[in-house]
Amino acid sequence: MTTADLPGAHWSDTFILEVPHGGLDAERAARLALGRIPGWARLLMRLRNLLVAPFGLKAAPDETLA
């Protein structure tokens, strides 16, 4: 995307990063960065599921929190 594509955009909050592994595409990078939930976040999600269950809200299955 170029500046001409978004003429009113301000680019002051952008950054560029060189990736040392040339074979790393955007999907693989996203999976590496977001693929596993940290233990503390998994614990908070389980707590959330317990707290909302009495109100009839659906909880995410535990296997989705792996």
Secondary structure, 3 states (H helix, E strand, C coil): CCCCCCCCCCCCCCCCCCCCCCCCCHHHHHHHHHCCCCHHHHHHHHHHHHHHHHHCCCCCCHHHHC
